[in-house]
Amino acid sequence: MRKKPWFYVFVLGLSVLLALYTRLTMAVRPEEFYLFPDAPFWTFLEALLVVYLLDRLHARATQQGRASGRAGYYFGLLWRGALLFILLKQLLQAALVLSGVGQGDYGSWYAVARGFSSDVFLYLLVGSIYLPFLYQQHAGQVRLELERLEKEAARAKLQALQQHVDPHFLFNNLNILAALIEPGNEAAHAYIGHLADVYRYLVRTREQEVVPVAEELTFARGYCELLRCRFGAAYQFEEEVQATPEQLHNLLLPPGVLQELLTNAVKHNLASRSQPLHISLRVLPTEIEVRNDRRPRPHPAPGAGSGLAGLQARVALLAAAPVRVTATDESFTVTLPLVAPLPIPAHAHSAD
């Protein structure tokens, strides 16, 4: 478990008090009082500094999403921590010598080489002992995070399944409704057609983990048509595709995520024909960006934030990059990473 800052402050204070007590009992006259760097308490303090540096470097890498369980990552922590440790150790020793409370010999190359080698040896000794504990801590955090994401994804999938109506019942009623509508009412027939296409897609993909971007994009266009029919000019949709057709068919993402983002934009923001809400969809070779104007409703809609959390959990189980959410006073943007398809082994193409 990562130590709290007060732990280091407490141990540092205790070590200083121990050092002062030891020197005061040994120094009879003021000129005999000094702290020398090879004392046992200094060794303990240096070991504590090694642990602190490795902890801070690992915490920073974790916040930036660079922490991993690979050996190369921990070797990187080791050498970066070594540079900081040697620098801090030399600065501290020089400060003690210049202040008169410490002793040091910088007059010969052997003394400098001896002190440097001693520092490196102590660092490697403590670091090589502490890094396995750091690895076990990171592995435990990864397992807990993975379990949390799996629970969030399962909860989101369960909610989606609970909202589904029996497909045969719905399609039969849509057919009956289409037959009851007058032949000249093209808007009503178009709406029922889009509704059938949207629901057919949801039924077909509800058991799939991922779908091609091209299919999800077609589905999102149909869903936008439903919103246009329902709200008219209150919502304005824009689309910008910067990916190639091949990329749209090869890259993947969880099904229905664009519908969730479009629904959230409509659900949580005010819109009218005089002040339409602009919603833009931008498709890049590595990600999809959904942006909408930010006009919060006076009373937040029930369950605000829960849908986005479930979406983030679904994407986190598939993509290495996280979902990015950027909120300003003017706009709200969600960026979804796209998943590259897994490579197919060469032997899978061979005939039996």
C-alpha positions as CSV (number, residue, x, y, z in Angstrom):
1,M,0.0,0.0,0.0
2,R,1.3,3.5,-0.9
3,K,2.4,5.4,2.2
4,K,0.8,8.6,3.3
5,P,3.0,11.8,3.4
6,W,2.7,12.0,7.1
7,F,4.5,8.6,7.3
8,Y,7.6,10.0,5.8
9,V,7.4,13.2,7.9
10,F,7.1,11.1,11.0
11,V,10.0,8.8,10.2
12,L,12.2,11.8,9.2
13,G,11.4,13.6,12.4
14,L,12.1,10.4,14.5
15,S,15.4,9.9,12.7
16,V,16.6,13.4,13.2
17,L,15.7,13.2,16.9
18,L,17.6,10.0,17.2
19,A,20.6,11.4,15.5
20,L,20.6,14.5,17.7
21,Y,20.3,12.4,20.8
22,T,23.1,10.1,19.8
23,R,25.5,13.0,18.9
24,L,24.6,15.0,22.1
25,T,25.4,12.0,24.3
26,M,28.8,11.5,22.5
27,A,29.9,15.1,22.0
28,V,31.2,16.6,25.2
29,R,32.2,19.9,23.7
30,P,30.4,21.9,21.0
31,E,33.3,21.4,18.5
32,E,32.8,17.6,18.7
33,F,29.2,17.8,17.6
34,Y,28.6,16.9,14.0
35,L,26.6,14.5,11.9
36,F,28.6,12.2,9.7
37,P,27.0,10.4,6.6
38,D,28.0,6.9,7.5
39,A,26.0,6.8,10.7
40,P,23.4,4.0,10.9
41,F,20.5,6.5,11.1
42,W,21.7,8.1,7.8
43,T,21.6,4.7,6.2
44,F,18.1,4.2,7.3
45,L,17.2,7.7,6.2
46,E,18.7,7.0,2.7
47,A,16.7,3.8,2.4
48,L,13.6,5.7,3.3
49,L,14.4,8.2,0.5
50,V,14.8,5.4,-2.0
51,V,11.3,4.1,-1.1
52,Y,9.8,7.6,-1.3
53,L,11.3,8.3,-4.7
54,L,10.2,5.0,-6.2
55,D,6.7,5.6,-4.7
56,R,6.4,9.1,-6.2
57,L,7.7,8.1,-9.6
58,H,5.2,5.1,-9.7
59,A,2.3,7.3,-8.6
60,R,3.1,9.9,-11.3
61,A,3.3,7.2,-14.0
62,T,0.0,5.7,-12.7
63,Q,-1.8,9.1,-12.9
64,Q,-0.5,9.5,-16.5
65,G,-1.6,6.0,-17.5
66,R,2.0,4.8,-18.1
67,A,2.2,2.3,-15.3
68,S,2.4,-1.4,-16.4
69,G,3.4,-4.8,-15.2
70,R,6.3,-5.2,-17.7
71,A,9.9,-5.5,-16.5
72,G,11.0,-2.6,-18.7
73,Y,8.7,-0.3,-16.8
74,Y,10.3,-1.2,-13.4
75,F,13.8,-0.9,-14.8
76,G,12.9,2.6,-16.0
77,L,11.7,3.4,-12.5
78,L,14.9,2.1,-11.1
79,W,17.3,4.2,-13.2
80,R,15.2,7.4,-13.0
81,G,15.0,7.0,-9.2
82,A,18.8,6.4,-9.1
83,L,19.5,9.8,-10.8
84,L,17.2,11.6,-8.4
85,F,18.7,9.8,-5.4
86,I,22.3,10.5,-6.2
87,L,21.5,14.1,-6.9
88,L,19.5,14.6,-3.6
89,K,22.1,12.7,-1.6
90,Q,25.0,14.9,-2.9
91,L,23.1,18.1,-2.3
92,L,22.2,17.1,1.2
93,Q,25.7,16.1,2.1
94,A,27.1,19.3,0.6
95,A,24.6,21.3,2.6
96,L,25.6,19.6,5.8
97,V,29.3,20.2,5.1
98,L,28.8,23.9,4.2
99,S,26.7,24.4,7.3
100,G,29.3,22.9,9.6
101,V,27.2,20.1,11.1
102,G,28.5,17.5,8.7
103,Q,31.8,16.2,7.5
104,G,32.9,15.2,4.1
105,D,36.0,14.7,2.0
106,Y,35.9,16.0,-1.5
107,G,39.6,16.6,-1.9
108,S,40.5,13.3,-3.6
109,W,39.1,11.3,-6.4
110,Y,39.0,8.2,-4.3
111,A,36.8,9.8,-1.7
112,V,34.4,11.0,-4.3
113,A,34.4,7.6,-6.1
114,R,34.0,5.8,-2.8
115,G,31.0,7.9,-1.7
116,F,29.4,7.6,-5.2
117,S,29.8,3.8,-5.2
118,S,28.4,3.5,-1.7
119,D,25.3,5.5,-2.7
120,V,24.7,3.5,-5.8
121,F,25.1,0.2,-4.0
122,L,22.7,1.3,-1.2
123,Y,20.2,2.4,-3.8
124,L,20.3,-0.8,-5.8
125,L,20.1,-2.9,-2.7
126,V,17.0,-1.1,-1.3
127,G,15.4,-0.6,-4.8
128,S,15.7,-4.2,-5.8
129,I,14.0,-5.3,-2.6
130,Y,11.2,-2.7,-2.8
131,L,10.3,-3.0,-6.5
132,P,8.8,-6.5,-6.1
133,F,6.5,-5.1,-3.4
134,L,5.6,-2.2,-5.8
135,Y,4.8,-4.7,-8.5
136,Q,2.5,-6.7,-6.3
137,Q,0.7,-3.5,-5.2
138,H,0.2,-2.4,-8.9
139,A,-1.0,-5.9,-9.9
140,G,-3.5,-5.8,-7.1
141,Q,-4.8,-2.4,-8.1
142,V,-5.1,-3.6,-11.7
143,R,-7.2,-6.6,-10.6
144,L,-9.5,-4.4,-8.5
145,E,-9.9,-2.0,-11.4
146,L,-10.7,-4.7,-13.8
147,E,-13.3,-6.3,-11.5
148,R,-14.9,-2.8,-11.1
149,L,-15.0,-2.3,-14.9
150,E,-16.5,-5.7,-15.4
151,K,-19.2,-5.0,-12.9
152,E,-20.0,-1.7,-14.5
153,A,-20.1,-3.2,-17.9
154,A,-22.3,-6.1,-16.7
155,R,-24.6,-3.6,-15.0
156,A,-24.8,-1.5,-18.2
157,K,-25.5,-4.5,-20.3
158,L,-28.2,-5.7,-17.9
159,Q,-29.9,-2.3,-18.0
160,A,-29.9,-2.4,-21.8
161,L,-31.4,-5.9,-21.9
162,Q,-34.1,-4.9,-19.4
163,Q,-35.1,-2.1,-21.6
164,H,-35.5,-4.3,-24.7
165,V,-39.0,-5.3,-25.7
166,D,-39.6,-8.6,-27.4
167,P,-38.5,-8.0,-31.0
168,H,-41.3,-10.0,-32.6
169,F,-43.9,-8.2,-30.6
170,L,-42.5,-4.8,-31.6
171,F,-42.0,-5.5,-35.3
172,N,-45.5,-7.0,-35.6
173,N,-47.0,-3.8,-34.1
174,L,-44.8,-1.6,-36.3
175,N,-46.1,-3.4,-39.4
176,I,-49.7,-3.0,-38.1
177,L,-49.1,0.7,-37.4
178,A,-47.6,1.2,-40.9
179,A,-50.6,-0.4,-42.5
180,L,-52.9,2.0,-40.5
181,I,-51.1,5.1,-41.7
182,E,-52.5,6.7,-44.8
183,P,-50.3,6.0,-47.9
184,G,-49.7,9.7,-48.5
185,N,-48.2,10.4,-45.1
186,E,-44.6,9.9,-46.1
187,A,-43.2,11.5,-42.9
188,A,-44.9,8.9,-40.7
189,H,-43.8,6.0,-43.0
190,A,-40.2,7.3,-42.9
191,Y,-40.3,7.6,-39.1
192,I,-41.5,4.0,-38.7
193,G,-38.9,2.8,-41.2
194,H,-36.1,4.5,-39.3
195,L,-37.5,3.2,-36.0
196,A,-37.5,-0.4,-37.3
197,D,-34.0,-0.1,-38.6
198,V,-32.7,1.3,-35.3
199,Y,-34.4,-1.3,-33.2
200,R,-33.3,-4.1,-35.6
201,Y,-29.7,-3.0,-35.2
202,L,-30.0,-3.0,-31.4
203,V,-31.5,-6.5,-31.4
204,R,-28.9,-7.8,-33.7
205,T,-25.9,-6.4,-31.8
206,R,-27.0,-6.8,-28.2
207,E,-25.0,-9.9,-27.7
208,Q,-21.9,-8.6,-29.6
209,E,-19.0,-6.9,-27.8
210,V,-17.9,-4.8,-30.8
211,V,-19.1,-3.8,-34.2
212,P,-17.4,-2.1,-37.2
213,V,-17.5,1.7,-37.0
214,A,-19.3,1.8,-40.4
215,E,-22.2,-0.1,-39.0
216,E,-22.4,2.0,-35.8
217,L,-22.2,5.2,-37.9
218,T,-25.1,4.1,-40.1
219,F,-27.1,3.3,-37.0
220,A,-26.3,6.7,-35.5
221,R,-27.5,8.4,-38.7
222,G,-30.8,6.6,-38.4
223,Y,-31.1,7.5,-34.8
224,C,-30.5,11.2,-35.7
225,E,-33.4,11.0,-38.2
226,L,-35.7,9.8,-35.4
227,L,-34.6,12.8,-33.3
228,R,-35.2,15.2,-36.3
229,C,-38.7,13.8,-36.8
230,R,-39.5,14.1,-33.1
231,F,-38.0,17.5,-32.3
232,G,-37.7,19.2,-35.7
233,A,-35.2,22.0,-36.0
234,A,-34.5,22.1,-32.2
235,Y,-31.4,19.9,-32.8
236,Q,-28.9,20.3,-35.6
237,F,-26.5,17.4,-36.3
238,E,-23.2,17.7,-38.1
239,E,-21.0,14.9,-39.3
240,E,-17.3,14.9,-40.3
241,V,-15.6,11.7,-41.4
242,Q,-11.8,11.9,-41.7
243,A,-11.3,8.1,-41.8
244,T,-11.0,6.0,-45.0
245,P,-13.8,3.5,-45.9
246,E,-11.4,0.7,-45.1
247,Q,-10.7,2.1,-41.6
248,L,-14.5,2.5,-41.0
249,H,-15.0,-1.2,-41.8
250,N,-11.9,-2.5,-39.9
251,L,-11.9,-0.4,-36.7
252,L,-14.3,-1.5,-33.9
253,L,-16.2,0.0,-31.0
254,P,-19.0,-1.2,-28.6
255,P,-22.4,-1.2,-30.2
256,G,-24.9,1.5,-29.2
257,V,-22.3,3.9,-27.7
258,L,-23.1,6.7,-30.2
259,Q,-26.8,6.4,-29.4
260,E,-26.0,6.8,-25.7
261,L,-24.0,10.0,-26.3
262,L,-26.7,11.5,-28.6
263,T,-29.4,10.6,-26.0
264,N,-27.3,12.2,-23.2
265,A,-27.0,15.4,-25.3
266,V,-30.7,15.6,-25.8
267,K,-31.6,14.6,-22.3
268,H,-29.4,17.0,-20.3
269,N,-29.5,20.2,-22.5
270,L,-32.1,22.7,-23.4
271,A,-33.0,23.2,-27.1
272,S,-35.6,25.0,-29.1
273,R,-36.2,26.0,-32.7
274,S,-35.2,29.5,-32.0
275,Q,-32.0,28.3,-30.2
276,P,-31.1,24.9,-31.6
277,L,-28.6,22.7,-29.9
278,H,-25.7,21.8,-32.2
279,I,-24.3,18.2,-32.0
280,S,-21.3,17.3,-34.0
281,L,-19.9,13.9,-34.8
282,R,-16.2,13.7,-35.9
283,V,-14.7,10.4,-37.0
284,L,-10.9,10.2,-37.0
285,P,-8.6,7.2,-37.9
286,T,-8.1,6.4,-34.2
287,E,-11.1,7.9,-32.3
288,I,-14.6,9.3,-32.5
289,E,-15.5,12.7,-31.0
290,V,-19.1,13.6,-30.1
291,R,-19.5,17.3,-29.1
292,N,-22.6,19.3,-28.2
293,D,-23.4,22.8,-27.0
294,R,-23.7,22.9,-23.2
295,R,-27.0,24.3,-22.0
296,P,-27.8,22.5,-18.8
297,R,-31.5,22.0,-17.9
298,P,-32.6,23.9,-14.7
299,H,-33.4,20.5,-13.1
300,P,-30.9,17.7,-13.8
301,A,-32.3,14.6,-15.4
302,P,-32.5,11.5,-13.2
303,G,-29.5,9.3,-13.3
304,A,-27.1,12.0,-14.5
305,G,-23.6,10.5,-15.0
306,S,-24.6,6.9,-14.6
307,G,-24.9,6.2,-18.4
308,L,-21.5,7.8,-19.1
309,A,-19.9,5.7,-16.3
310,G,-21.2,2.5,-17.8
311,L,-20.0,3.6,-21.3
312,Q,-16.6,4.3,-19.9
313,A,-16.5,0.8,-18.3
314,R,-17.5,-0.9,-21.6
315,V,-14.9,0.9,-23.6
316,A,-12.2,0.3,-20.9
317,L,-12.6,-3.5,-21.2
318,L,-11.8,-3.3,-24.9
319,A,-9.5,-0.3,-25.6
320,A,-6.1,0.6,-24.1
321,A,-6.8,4.3,-24.3
322,P,-9.5,5.7,-21.9
323,V,-12.6,7.7,-22.8
324,R,-11.8,11.4,-22.7
325,V,-14.5,13.8,-21.3
326,T,-13.9,17.5,-21.8
327,A,-16.5,19.9,-20.3
328,T,-16.3,23.7,-20.6
329,D,-18.9,26.4,-20.1
330,E,-19.7,26.3,-23.8
331,S,-19.5,22.7,-24.8
332,F,-19.4,19.0,-23.7
333,T,-17.1,16.6,-25.6
334,V,-16.7,12.9,-25.3
335,T,-13.9,11.2,-27.3
336,L,-14.1,7.4,-27.8
337,P,-11.0,5.4,-28.8
338,L,-11.4,3.0,-31.6
339,V,-10.3,-0.7,-31.3
340,A,-8.1,-2.3,-33.9
341,P,-9.1,-5.8,-34.9
342,L,-7.1,-8.6,-33.5
343,P,-4.6,-10.1,-36.1
344,I,-5.6,-13.4,-37.6
345,P,-2.9,-16.1,-37.4
346,A,-1.5,-17.2,-40.7
347,H,-2.5,-20.9,-40.0
348,A,-6.1,-19.8,-39.6
349,H,-6.3,-19.2,-43.4
350,S,-5.0,-22.6,-44.3
351,A,-7.4,-25.2,-45.6
352,D,-8.1,-28.3,-43.4
